[in-house]
Amino acid sequence: NMQRVYAPVIAESALGMILSLARGLVQDAFPNFKARKWGTESSVPLVDLYHKTIGLVGLGGIGTEIARRAHYGFEMKVLAVDPKPLPKPAFVADLREPGWLLEMASQVDVLVSCAPHTRETVKLFNESVFSRMKPTAYFINVSRGGLVDQEALVKALKEKKIAGAGLDVTTPEPLPAEHPLWDCPNLIITPHNSGMAPMRQVRLIALVTENVRRYSNGVALLNVVDKARGY
């Protein structure tokens, strides 16, 4: 698979969504710009990321890149869950098994979905998770739409159980114009393009080339998929 090939630019997209929500760009600046309006009143509190807590579900390529940037770029405290027994990076404050998700969700200011879509992760982010989050927290999904109970997310946003969300992936894709997600406040949706950037092609070809070299020389390949786990 392409693990870590798309991760750097997807991490930038995730942080872009977080900043757009925290600084009121989605809620006010973009609509005001379209309306040619100088809006001095903010409809949402403008907050910063400094010393806030981010929770990552999945500490693979994408999760690691988001964690690194969040900690070193914004001095955020990083929490994470992952089913694999991974060594904890220096920039992650706490790394535990997935069973810690609900407890972690109650502590974070930003919750990010970076996990693969498997039988175990279908609708992992549901009403139980959203109800545990702070009303000031944001939810970001840059993995797969199937991990989210979208009805529960719509409810959480409309009832202000959470402060906002950013989705690069949905179910289905493209998202139909009549889907209730489009009517949610404090939500930004991008068309599954967070991995797009010229440099990703360079990394992709480099990976394929290296695997051809390894295959030709009988060396173990990179990024081999575990078919039992599904990723």
C-alpha positions, 0 to 999 in steps of 0.5 A: 500500500501507499502508507507514509507516501501521502501522509505529509500532505494529508497531515497538512490538510488536517491541520488546515481544517483544524485552523480553519475551524479554530480561527473562524475561517469556515464559519465567518471569513469565507462566507463574508468574503463571498458576500463582500462583507467586512464582518467584525463580529465572530459567530464562534469563539476564536481560539488558538491551538497552543497547549491544546490537546489532540487525540489521534485514532491510528498512529500510522503514517498519517497519524504520526505526521499529524502528531509531529506537526501538532506537537512541534508546530503548535506545542499541542499535547498529543494522545493516541490509540493504535491496535499495534504495539508501537514504540511511543514517539517522543512527541506523543504524550500517551499511546494506548490500545483502542479501548482507551478511545472513549476516555481519550475523547473526553480529554481532547480539544481535537479528535482525528480519525487516521485509522484504516477502514476494517470490520473493527472500525466501521462507525467507530466514531458514533454517538458514544464518542461524540457525546464524550467530547467537549462541546468546544472540541473539533472532529476531523476525518482524513481516513475513510467515511465508513468510520463515521456514523454520519447521522450521529455526527449531524446530530452532534453538530446541529445540537452543538455537542461539538464545536465543529468538524472537518471531513475529507471523506464521506459515505457515499462519495460524491456526497449527494447535494441533499445529504444532511451533512451539507446543512450542518453548522461549523463543518468543512468538507473537501472532496477526498483530495487531502493527499493531492500534491505534486510531491506525493507522485515523487514519493510514490514512484520512489516507493515503487522503484525501491520495491522493484529493486527489492523484488529483483534482489529477493529482499523483503518488500516495503509496505506489505499489506497484512491481509488478516488485519485488512491494511 
